Amino acid sequence: MLTLYGFGCVNSKVVGVTRDLRVLWTLEELGVPYRVHGVDHPAGELRSEGYRRLNPFSQVPVLEDEGFVLTESGAILLYLAEKTGRLIPADLQGRAQVTRWCFAALNSVEPPLFQILMIDLLGAADPTGAQRRPELVKYAGRVLSALEDWLGDRPYLAGEAFTVADILMVTVLREVRNAGVLDGFPQVSAYRERCEERPAWRRTLEAYEQRLGAPVGSAR
């Protein structure tokens, strides 16, 4: 059985944006059996020697598949898609396009969004955040404009089918879901809403909130 090392408890401020959600959503879409090992971050489990043997960067998530260990959320999603033959096209060029958009989500779109998220989370604890945020919003606007144009009349990033690239992109976009950054990008917002209407995502959030002991709806 697949084992996902995900958060067992987190600060309430980051509920709904932790990166284990990407893998949890994928597992729910695939309908494969899995179990979650809840990592106790506040107690220091991520820094333990045992956990560093799984992930040298002491990060979440980690996937274990019958002794095979894989880290990095993008790599895990592509592995699960390849393993099951689902959420990814069967042809080489189709798979390459999905891989392309996985990289785009993590390398082109996420950098400014994640920095905005961290500034908003830290507040006064980041002494330069207020000065840096406007330029990061402009940076985010450039990449979101490109994404807006690309989506056009496409339902999903790689065409007509929902893939792991969409899971990565939507979970990246969620990092600024309450920051007003997506305002003015109707195609991007509609795309995110369309993906989040999927039953597997709703199941993911419900189980995630229950495991963390978070209030119902707090991860939405």
N, C-alpha and C positions, 0 to 999 in steps of 0.2 A: 504493500500500500504506500502511496505517496504521503510524505510528511512535509508539511509546511511549517517552518519556524517563523511565526508572526508575533506581533506584539500581544502580550497578555495584559498589559496595562500601560496607559500612556497619559500624558498631560491632556486635560480636556480640550485645550486649545487646538490640538492637532488631530482630534477625532474626525475621521472622514477624509483625511489627506495622507495617511501613512501608506507607505509603498507596498505593504503586504496586501492591500486591497486589490492591487493589479492582478496578483496571482490568485487571490481568492475568487475574484470575478471570473477569471479564465477557467478555474477548476469547476465553478458552478455552470458555466456555459458548456463545458465538455461533459459534465455529468459523471466524472470518474470518481471512484472512492478515494478519499483522502482524510487525513487527520491533521489537526492544528496543534503544534506545540507552542503554547503561549510563553514568550520570552519575557522575563521580569526585568524590564529596563531600569526602573528606579532602584532595584536591589543590586544592580551591577552585573547581571547575567551576561550582557553583551560583552563585557570586558573580561569575562572568565577565560581561563586557558582552554577549557573544553569548547567554548563557543568560537574562540579564535581559530581553533583547528577546522571549524566548519567555514568560517568567513574571516580571512585575515584582516579585513577592515572593520570587523565588529559591527556589522550592519544587518538590518532586516530588509528583505526576506532572504531565507535560504530554503531550497527545495532538496529533499533527500528522496531518492528513488531506488529502493533496494540496495543501498550502499553507495550509490552514485550521488555525489553532492554537487549542487550548482548554485551559484550566487549571481547577483545582478538581475534586477527585475526584467529588463528587456531580454536577456539571454534565457531566463526561465520561461517567459511567455513563448518565445520562439521554439524552445525545446519541447514544451507541452504541445504546441501546434504540430510540430514535426512528428512527435511520438504518436499522436492520435490521428494525424492526417485531417484534422479539422481546424477551422478558423484560419486557414491558409490555403491558397490554391495548390492544385496538384502539379501544375507546370512550372518549370524553372523560372521563366520570366515573371510569372505571376507571384511566385514566392519572393523573387528579388524585389518586386514592387512593395510587397508587404514589409520586407526587411528594410527597405529604403525609408518607409514611413515610420517604422519603429525608431530608426536612428533619428529621423527628423523630429519626432516627438521629444526625444531625450536630449538631442544635441542642438536643435535650432529653436524649438518652442519653449522648452522647460527652463533654460538658464535665466531669462529675465523674470519669468513668472515665479520661479522658486525664490529669487532674491526679493521680490516684492512680498511674497508670503513671509519670509523671515523678518523683513523690516516691520511688517504689520504685527507679527507675533511678538517681537522683542519690544516694540514701542520705545519708551524712554531709555531702555537698557542699551539701545543702539544709538550712540550719540551722533552719528552722521546719517542715520537712516532718513530723516526728513529731507535732508539735502539731496541724497542720492535717489530717492523714490521718483521724482518727476522725470528724470532721464531714463530710469528703468521702465516707466510707463510708456515713454516714447519708443523705447527699444521694443517693448512688448507689442506696441501698436504696429510696428513694422512687420514683425513675424505674423501677427494675427491678421493683418491685411493680406499677406501672401496666402495664408490658410483660407481666408474668406474667399479670395479669388479662385483658389484651387477647388474648393468644395462646389461652388457654382450650383449646378443641378445634380451633382453627384451625391448619392445618399451616404456613401462611406468613402474613406480615403483612397482605397484601391479599386473602387468601382461599385458594383451592385451588392457585393457581399460584405457582411460584417466580419472583421478579422481581428487578430491580436493587435494589429497596429491601431485600430480604433480604441481598444481597451487602454493602451498606453496613452494615446492622445487625449482621451476624455479624462483619465485620471490626472494627467498633467493640467488640463484646463481647469479642473476642479480646485487646483491650488489657489486660484484667485476668484473663486465663485462668489465670494462675498465682498470683493474689493472694488467692484465697479469697472474692472479692467476689460471685461468682455462687452460692456455697453458699447453700442455702435457697430457691432459685428453680428448682424442678424443671422447670417448663414452659419457662423461658428456656434452661436447660441442655440439655434434650432438643431444643429447636428448633435451638440452635447445633450440636449433634451431628448432627442430621438434615441440616442444610445442608452440613456439612463432610464428609458421606459421599458427596457428589456426585463423580463421576469427574473433572469439570472442575476442581474444587478440588484434588484429588490431583495432577493433571497440573500445575496451577499451582505448587504447593509444590515438586514435584520439579524443575521447570525453574528456579524461583527459587533454590533451594539450590545447584543446579549453577552458575548464573550468578554467584552471590556467592561460590562456593567454600566454602560453609558445610557443616558435617557433616550427613550424611543424618539427617533427623528433627528437626533443630534448630529448624525453623520451625513445627513442629506445636503 
